[in-house]
Amino acid sequence: MTSEIARPAAPVRPGPPVRLNEPLPPFGRKRSGEPLPTHLIRTIMARGFRPPASWSVPVRHVLPDGPSGEAPLPGHARAAADALRADVRPALALIAPTYVSRGPLADQEKRLDALLEQVAGLTEAQPDAPVVLFVGMQWSSPEEEDESVRRLRALLGRARARLPRLAVCGLSLPGPGKPRTLNAAVEVAELLGCVGVGWVDDDVVLEPGCLAALARDFLAGGCRGAVGATKVPHTKAFATSRLLARAKEIAAPATAYPHGCCILVATDVLSGGMPGRYISDDGYVCFRLLDPEAPDPLGRLRLVPDALCHYHVAGPAGETRRRIRRLLLNHLVDLADWPLPVVRHYFRHLLFSGMWPLTGFDAADGRRRGVQKAAIKWLYFAWFAGIGTELFLRGLTGRPLYRVEWAPYSALAPFTPADQERR
């Protein structure tokens, strides 16, 4: 990179730190005023899930081609940070996670081009907040490992050609698990002193100006908490897609906080990386920042109305079922792990709001819609309780679940701009 790389005209300073919630340990936890039955149930459920403690895996940090024509491959995050720091002092880190088997390189190039347009708009709107872009490429075999580095070199070269003033770094690592990519990027971002870290999934389409709007609100809020895009759902040619979209429209599930398909988070929220127990990136961010004692418990978890993100709802029935099971396991682990006041608020006001008579009747859109919402929430709760019972019995009998299977939609093509135009 050359001396033309943008440097901030003035330092971007975060505001006062936000109090962050800490998860409770699965073993040796204290009651701390929690009722005994609730304490026992949550403790036993927490012991029913025992994955590796960390998402850490070996990472190859790929930098763009230098004058010699060879891309250096530092073996450690500090070496990558030192190389990036020589030319830029980034304020924000953006992550584009994907994997080799996601599709051909040509498709990944198209998605990168769309993201680069977003980054260009962000840097134009916020010239005092330079960006570093991390492209994560996960692999599942030695052959794919070599291919991941080849693709990263191609993608980083493409980014350099289109935005020569943008700092970029590739991450080649074994998968699956998006937290692995996020943690690898966060490690470098912390070394660089970035005040915010954001990421965009490879199966969504952002409206023009989406990232610029996120950065605007994040910086205006003192670089604290998290901001997320407002999600716009679209259905596919599957009955499950249409059915689930209708159910979500009525039931208004836990979507009132930033989701991991397009999000920007204060770096301190993810400091040290996500622990291995947590698969859901947005769930982890939500429970870290939710403050039930504040006038607005979601005050540090803001959706930006003019930052729009288009996505598909569900897919084939079998894969949708596995994905919902994975989602419910995420919810159950979170509800077992975090302080009770945070858990109680999430359960009553986000996950199962309107589930009368347990959490109150929601008549905001009329009595009929309130009854429909309660019925859907009770059906969802029945599924939730069944999987919760499984987790409890695993903890009680000492036969914990060691991992939650990854659940991609193999038959569902990634969302494209053309899909957005046909909405």
C-alpha positions, 0 to 999 in steps of 0.5 A: 500500500502507498502513502496515499492510503487515507488517514483520519483527519482527527481521531475517532473517539468512542464514548464512555464504555457501556456496562457489558453483561457477562455469562455465568459459568456452566459449573460452580455458579452461585445463586446470587438471589435467584430462586432455587428452582430456576437456578437448578433448571438453568444450571442443569440445562447449561451443563447439557451443552459442552462444546469446545471452550474457544472458536480458535483455529489456525488462521492464514492472514493474506495481504494483497500483492506487493511490489514483488508480486507475492502475497505475504502470509503472516502466521499471526494476527500481530504480523498482519496488524503491523503490516496494515498499520504501516499504511492506515489507522482504521477506525472501523473494521468490516468483515465479509465471511464466506466459504469455498463451497458457497459457490464459484469465484465469479459469484463471490466476486459479484458479492464483493463488488456490491460490498465494495460499493457500500464501503465506497459510500461509507468512506465518502460519507465518513472520511474521518473514519477509515475502514479496513476490510477483512474477507474471510474464506473458510475451507473444509479439506486440504484441497479447499485450503489451497483454493481459499488462498487462491480465491482470497488473492483474487478477491483482494486484488479486485478490491485493491483495483476498485478501491486502492485506498482501502486497507484489506486483509484475507483470512483463510481458516477451517470451518464451519462456524461464522464465529471463527471468522469473526474472532479472527478478524476481531483479534486483528481489529483490536490490535489496530485500535478499531472502535467498531467491528461490523459484518455482512453475510454473503446471502443478503443484499443491502440497499444503497447507502446501508453501511453508510447509514449504519456508520453514521448512527454508530459514530453519532452514538459515540461508538457504543453498543450495536446498530443493525440494518432493518431486515426486509423479508422475501419468500422463495418457492417453498411452502415452508418459506411462505408459511414461515414468512406469514407466521413471522409477520403475525407473531413479530419474533425477536427481531427488534434488535440488530441481527448478524446479517448486517451489523456494526458493533463496538469492538469492546463488546467482542473483545477477546472473541466470542466464547465457543459456547455461543453459535449465534453472533447476534444473540451474543451481542444482544445478551451482552448489551441488553439492559433491563434496568434502563428506561429503554432496555434496547437503548444500546441495540438500535435498528437503523430505519434507512439501512435496509437489508433484503433476505430470504425466509426459510427454504426446504422443509427438512433444512428449515426444521434443522435450522429452527432446532439450531435457533432454539438451541441457541436461545436455550443456551443463552437463557441458561447462561446469562444473568436472570434479569437479562434472561427474564426480559428477553424471554418475556418481552422479545422471544415470547412477547404476546404469548397470553396468558404467560406474557400478556395479551398484545392487542396493538393490532386488534384482538384477532391478531393478538389471538393469532400471535398468542397461538403461534407463540404457544406452538413455538413454545411447545417446540422450544420446551421439547428441545429444552427438556432434551437439554435438561435431561442431557445435563442431568444424566451427564450426556451433554451435547458437544456441538450444534450442527451447522444448518445451511440452506443447500438448495437455496441460492444466495439472495441476488440484486435481481431478487430485490428488483422482483419483490 
